[in-house]
């Protein structure tokens, strides 16, 4: 994993933020139950696509 793939995953995980607030914190048990959709190739996560997508963004030169 490199910083581009990590940025992609963090963005996807931040989309789940609405489910949790002060009264219902995101614990490890709840994190294990979260299902996130990732780009896939041959039923495996396509890390190359994630990396190139982040690099294609207009602000990627500042990363």
C-alpha positions, 0 to 999 in steps of 0.5 A: 500500500502506498499513500495514493491507495491509502488516500483512496481508502480513507476517503471511502471510509470517511463516507461511513462517518454519518453512521457514527456519532458521540453516542455510537462510536466506531469500535473495532467490532463495528468496523469489522461489520462495515462492507465497503465497495472497492473497484475490483478486477478478477474479484480482487481489489484493483489497487492500481486503479485506486492509485492512478485515480488519485494521481489523476486528480487535479490536486495530486501534484501537491500530495 
